[in-house]
Amino acid sequence: MQNLKYIFVSGGVISGIGKGVTTASIALLLKKSGYSVTPLKFENYLNIDAGTINPIEHGDPFLCEDGTEADMDMGTYEKFLNQNMTRDNFVTMGQIYQTVIDRERRFEYKGEDVEAIPHITDEIIDRIHNAAKKKNADIVIIELGGTAGEYQNIFYYEAARILTLRKPKDVIHVHVSYVPTPGHLGEPKTKPTQLSVRALNSMGIQPNFIVARSEKNLDKRRKDRFALFCNMHPDEIISNPDLSNIYEIPLLLHKQNFDKMILEKLSLPVHEPDLKEWSDLIARINKKKEKTVEIVIAGKYFGTGDYQLKDSYAALFDAIDHAKWEVGVEVKTKWINTEDLEFEGETPEEIQKKIEGIIGKPDGIIVPIGWGERGAEGMIATANYARAEKIPYLGLCYGMQLACVAFARNVIGLEGANSVEIDPETKYPIIHMIPSQKELMERRAYGGTMRLGAWDAKVEEKTMAYDIYSKYNEISEKGITSERHRHRYEFNDEYTKEFEKHGMIISARSVVEHLAEIVELPRDVHPFYLGTQGHPEYKSRPIKPHPIFMAFLEATKNHES
């Protein structure tokens, strides 16, 4: 561990400024320069993981291959580095406290009084070293959650200060801060960042670099002001203006010699990074698209107060982007809150007409992840509308389950069919809870107790699913593929024969427990109607889009309204 190098990435002025993308961009540049790099995210909240947090509160929890329910930044790291993150890359303050308190209860501190310093800070530093060791990293990049000056993250900064004191030649600090341009003034203002750096200084930390987030490139005057008041050289102020796409950021940072300066400060040999693959990606992104398709996303987590946000489905939107660049189409998304698609006391014909008035005739429909009763009837109605109107449909997890409910009601004729998550007393429990999950729920064990992480599935030959995975070489010779999972309810196999009799194909089943994984309608019945219990959106990457999303977009491209 003697040669390990550390880069701390902190944030200033406002949250959501782009620390995660900056961390990922630095990691990409250093990886492409020949170094083994692993990023870590330190979160402020006391939750053990992100799995029990409402997605409207903190965005879409990112699901890792090992089942870790983490912050969205884990997804950013995976997409930039094209490598899997694990539980070692994600730390919350709740994990830190729990570990220290558990040790105290086991008398591992030998009667010592347990305090924030050194015990909390030592645990933070240990997590950094353990992750670096497990990942065999030359450089570990630590993203500190929140903004400088918050009380919630003070121990992270204290650990960073201690580590800097212990290894001054091996640690650098990058501060990502916001440079606003008030409309009534018309010029960028550096004072907020100056105060943010002063907060860092008060904690014993002097940043080596400032990454200035702003609407436009910083001019020489602004860089000189930063240098004067933040005790830095103008070259150490890195401009990071708004760009049309976040994947352009590594190239922008490289043009400013950011990676070169980082390696020099860490006394590491400088190598020119191989960015051809990344440059080719940007070329695909910027290439003029010949066709635009409209996709309706019918979900329940778009609203936050008077505002709409897409963070609740961040991985989904990213997966659509990755696929559209490869397929060569522009995508216009229309967000619909499924609570607006629920109509009581009306005939099926009247409901269908009202749904058509809201959804229209798009080229494709996606019903994504969801939980609970709210908005579920709107999702069921949407799945049925897509089937009846032969609009390409992709159901993800909850969207797969409720497509099965819609099929049971409207094709098989099982009136009142439902998921027991929505109606525990339903006469036709199309979606139910398997015994192992039922036991956990009875013990009120929610966090981390679902079917989580990568699960293998056997895909049936001569199905649309098999053709999709085969086309992109994402299936073994034995027909095995793998997707990440995050759910506790499953398709009820008691209804398998009835579904197959009426034309629904169960095209994939889990290798363990033989659970239904993918359902689809035959291509001679519907151009594209597929639901997957897994979450392909979490495995999609810009360099390697997921086959299911590419196949879905191909179907929307060929759809004629």
N, C-alpha and C positions, 0 to 999 in steps of 0.2 A: 504493500500500500504506500511505500515511500514516494513513488513517482506519480501518484494520483494527483490530478489537477481538479480544481473546483471553480465553477462559475456560478455565482449567485445572481439571479434575475429578480429584481424587485420592481414594484410599481408605484407611481405617484399621481396625485391629484384626483383621479377618478378610477373606479373599477371598470373592468371590461375594456381596458385601453389597448390590450394586445400583448400582454406578457407571454401568454401561451404560444402565440404565433412567433413571437421573437425568440422564445426559447427553442421552439422547433426549428426555426430558420438557422439559428446558430448551430444547433445540433447537426442539421443537414450539411452545412458548409464544412464543419469539422470532420464529419463522417466521410464526406466526399474528398476530404484532404488526406484520408488514410488512417484516421484515428477511430478507436472504439469508444463510442459515446453512449451514455445513458442519461435520460432526463428524469427528474423527480418533481412531483408536484406536492407541496405542503399546503394543505387546506386549513382554514381557521376554525371551521365548525366542529362541534363536539359529537356529531354523528360519527359512528364507526366507519361508515361508508356512505355513498350517495344513494343507496338503494331505497331508502325510506323517505327521501325528500321529494316533495311535490315538484314535478318538472317545471311548473310555472315559477317556483321559488328560485331554482338554481339551474335551470336548463335541463336538457336531456342527459340523464346519467349514462355515461359511456360504459358499455359492457366489454370487458376484456376476455381473452381466450380462456383464462383460468377461472372465470366466473366473477372476478372483481367488478363491483359496481362503483364506478369512479367518476371523477369530474370530466367534463367535456374535453379538457386539455389532453387527457390520455388519447382521445381520438385524434387530436391535432398532431400529437407526437407520432402516432402510428402512421398517419397519412403522409407526413413529411419524410419520415425515416424508413417507411415500408418495413417495419419490424414490430413484433408484438410487444405490448406493455403488459406487465403483471402487477400483482399486489405490491411488489417491492418498489414500484414506481409511483405509488400513490399513498400519501400519509395524511391523516387528519389529526387535529389536536385531540379529538376523542380517543383515537388509537394510542396517542402518546400518554395521556392521562391514565387510561385503562391499564396500560402496560406497567407504568410506574406504581400505581395503586395496588395492582395484583402482586407485584414484587414485594411491596411493603407488607402486604397481608401474609405473604409466605416467609417473612422475616429474612428476605435476601439482603436487606440493608443492615443486618446485624444490630438492630436497635438504634441506628443513626436517625436523627430527625430528618425527615424527607422534605426537601424544599425545591422550589422551582429551579433555582440555580444552586448546585450543579445538576440535580437529578433529571429535571425536565430537559435541560439543554444537552446533557450527556446522551439522553435517549434519542434526541433529534440527530445528533452527530453520529451516533451508532447506526441509525437508520440509513444515513447517507453512505457510510462505509460498507454496511451490509449489502446495499443495493449495488454499489460499485463492484464489490467482490463477486456477487452472484452473476453480474452481467459482464464480468471481466473487462471493465471499462478503464480506458486511459484518462478520460475526462468525464466528470459527472456535472450535469447542469441542473441547478436547483432553483425551481420557480417558487417564490414565496407568495402565498395567497394574500389577497387584499392589497391595501396601499400603505405606504410608509406613514407612521404616526397613529395607526389604529392600535387600540389596546389588545385586540384579540390575537395579533401576530407578534407581539413583542418578544416572546421567547424564541421564535424563529430567527429574528434579527440578532438576538443575544447569542444564539448558537453560531450564527454567521460571524459575529464579531470575535467570538472565542476562537473559532477555527482560523480566522484571518490572523489573529495574534499568534497562534501556534505555528502556522504555516504561511508566513507572509509572502513567500516567493511562489506559492502554489495556488493562491486564491485571487480571483478578480471579481469585481462587482459591476453588474450592468443594471442601470436604472432606467426603466421605461416610463416615460412621463408625458403628460398631455400639454400641448402648447396651443391654447385656444386663440381663435381669431374672431373677436367680437364684431358682429356686423356693423355696429355704429362707429367702430374705430377703424376697421379695415386693415389692421396690422397684427401679426402674431405677438402674443404677450408671454414673456418668459418668467414673470414673477411667480406664478403658481409652481413652476418646476424649481425655481430658486428656493422657495420655502420648503418644498418636498425634499430637496437635497439637504437643506438645513436640518430637517427632521432626521434624516439619515446620519448627518454629522453628530447630532446630539446623542445618537446611539453608538457612536464610536466607529462609524463606517463612512469611508470616503469612496464614492463611486469612481471606477476607472473609466467608464463610458456612460454617456447618456444617449438613449435612443429616443429621439424626440418625435412623438406622434402628433401629426398636424394635418390640416387640410391640404397644404401645399409644401413644397420643398423649403427648408430653412435657408435664408440668405446669410451672407457673411456677417452682417451686423448682428443678427440673432445669435449666431454661433459665437461671435466675439463676446457678447453679453453673458452667455452661458459660461464661457471660459473664465471671464473676469470674476463673476460672482460665485461660481461653483468650484473654483480652484482647479481648473482643468485646462488642457490645451484645446484649441478650436478643432483639431483633427479628431478629438475624442468625442465630439458631438456628432452623432450619427442621425441623419435625416431619414425619417420614415413617414412620408406623406400618404394620404389616402390613395389607394391604387384600385384598379378595376377588379383585381383578383388577388387574394392573399398569397397565392402560389408564386406571385412575382416578387415577393419580399426577399427571399434568399438571393436572387440575382441583383436586386437593388442594393442589399447590404454588401454583397461581394464587390460591386462597382466602387464602393466607398472604402475598400480594403479592410473591412471590419474583421473578417476572418484572419487576415494577415496580422493585424494589430493585436488581436486576441492571442494568437500563437506566440507572437514576439513577447508579449507581457508575461506569458506563462513559460517563457524560455524553452519553447518547443520548436523543432524544425518546421519551417514554413514550406508547404507543398501547394501547388496550384490545384484547386478542387476540380474534379471531373464533373462538370455540370451539363454535359450534352443531353443526357436523358431528361433533365429538368428543363432545359431550353426547348427541347422537342415538345414537352408537355405544354409549355406556354404558347408555342406556335399552334398547337391543336386547339387550345382554348381560344386564341385570337382569330383563328381561321373563320372566314365568313360562312355562316350556315345557310343552306339553301331552303330549309323549311322550318317553320315554327309550329310546335304542337302545344295544345293546352291540356294541362293535367289538373284535375280537381283533387285536392287532398282534404278528405273529410275526417276531421279530428275533433278533439275536445279540450285541447290544452293551448289554444292560441291566445286567449284573452288574459291580460294582466291590467286590471283597472280599466282605464279608458283607452288602453293601447293594445296593439296586436304584436306578437313576437313570434319568431321562428325557432328560438333556442330550444323550445320543448321538443322539437323534432329535428335537431341539428344534424344528427347522423343521416337521417333520411334525405334532407335537402342536399347534403354533401354527396350522398350516393347518386342522387339524380344528376348533379353536376358532373360527377366523374363519368357517368354513362353517356350523358349528352355530348360531351367532348369527343368521346370515342365513336359514337353512332353518327355524329355530325348533324345534330338538330339543335335548334334553340328551343327552350322550354319556358312556357308561360304557366305559372302556377296560380291556381285560384283556391284560396283557403276558405273552407266552410266549416262553421261550428255545427256539429251534428245535433245539438239541442234545437237548432232552427229547422231540423228536418223531422221533427216529431209532431204528429197530428192525431189527436184523440177523437174518437167518435165519428170517424169518416170512413167511407168505403175504400177498399184497396185502389179502385180506379181514381177516386178523388185524391188520395194520397199520392199516387203515381204522378198525377198531373201537377200537383203542387211541388213535388220533388223536381220534376222536369223544369218547372219555372225557376227554381233556385239553382240547380246544378247545370241545367242547359244540356248541350250536346258536346261535351269535351272529347278529346282524343283518347283520354285515359282517366281512370279513377284509382286512387290509392286510399285505402282505409288502414291507418297505421296502428301502432301500439296504443293501448288504453287499459284502464282499470275501472271496475265498478259499474254501477247502474246508470249514472248520469251520461246522457248522450248516446247510450247504447242502442236504443230503438232507432235513432237516426242513422247509426252505422249499419244496422240490419237492413233498413230501408234502402240505404245507398248501395249495399252489396247486391240487393235484389234488383235495383234499378239498372245497375251495370250489367247484370246477367240478362235481364229482359230486353234491354236495348242493344245488347251485343257490343258494349263499350269495353275495350281492354281494361281488365281489373287486376289489381295486385293487392292482396290482403296480407298484412304483416302481423303475425301473432294474434292479437285481438281481432284484427281484420280478417284473419283466416277463420278463427272460431265463429265469428258472427256471420261470415259468409255461409258457414255450415248451418247455422240457425236459420238464416234466410232461405236456404235451399230446402231445409226440412219443412218449413212453413208453406212455402209457395210452390214447390215442385212435388214433394212427397205428400203434402196435405196434412201434416201434423200440427194442427192448430194449437197455438200456445207453446210450441217448442221453444226452448231457451237454454241459456247457460245457467247453471246453478249459482254462479257468481252474481247473476242479475236477479234470478227468481229461484230461491232454494226449494220452492214447492212445485216447480214446474212438472207437469205430467210427462213431458218428453225431455229429459235432461241430455240434450245433444252434446253439451260440453259439461264435464263434471270434474271432480277432484279425485285423483287416484289416492288409495289408502295412505300411502306414506306422507303425502301432503296434507291430508285431512288430519292426521295425528299432530303434525306441526301446528296447524291452525288452531286446533283445540287447546294447545298449550300457549297460544298467542305468540308463537315464534315467527315473527315476520321478517326481520332483517337477515338477508343472506340465506334464506331457507328455500328458495324456489329452485326449479331446475335451471341451473346457471352454468354459463360457460359453453365450451365446445362439446357438442354431442354428435357422434357419427350416425349416419342414416343410410339405409340401403334403398337405392332408387330403382324403380321398376323400369325395365327396358320397354321400348316402344311407347314411351310417354313423353309429353312435352318437357317435363322436368329433366328426364334423362337426356333428351336432345340438347337442352340448354347447357347442362353441365358438361356434356361431352364436347360440344362445340368449342368450349373455352378450356378444355383439358383440366376441369376441376372435379374429376371423378376417377376413382381407381378402376383397375380392370375388373374387380369384383362388384363394381357398381356402388362403391361407398363414397359418400361425400360428408362434409362436416359444416355445421352452422352453429353460431352462438345462440344461446337460449336464455330467456328471462321470463319465466311464467310458472304458475302452479296448477293451472287448469288444463285439461286435455280433452281431445275428442273421445266420445264414449263409443267403444268398439261394439256395443250391443246394437248400434244402428248401422254398422258397416254394410251388411248385406242389403239393407233397404236403400242406402245411398247408392251403392253400386247398381242395384236394380233400376234406379231412376237416372243413371248416367253419370253420377259423380265418381271420379277416379281418385283413389288414394294412391298416389304415385311414389310415395316414400314413407318408410317407417324407421323408427329408431332401432339401432342394433341392440341396445339395451331396452328391455321391456316391450319392444315391438309397438311403440306408440305411433299414431298417425303424425307425420311430419309435414307432408305436402299434399294438398288436394287440388284437383284441376278438372275442368270440363274438356271433353274431346274437342279437337280443333275443327271437326266438321259440325260441331254444335255452336261453338263460340270461338272468335278469333284469338282471344287470350283471356283466360279466366283462371287465375292461380292464387292459391293461398298457402303461405308457409308459416309453420309454427316457429321456425327459427327467425333470426334477425340478420338477413344478408346485409342490411345497411351498415352494421358495425364492422364488417370485413372489407367493405369497399375502400379503395384507395385511388388517388388520382392517376398513379402509374398503372394500376391494375383494377379497373372498375369491376364490380360484381356482375357475373353472367346474368343473374335474374333481372337486374335493372337494365342491362343492355337489351335483353330479349323483350322486356316490357316496352322500352322506348322504340324498339324496332316495330313492335305491334302498333304503337300509337302513330308512328311515322306512316304506316300503311293503312291506318284507319280512315275511312271516309264517312264523314258525318251525314 
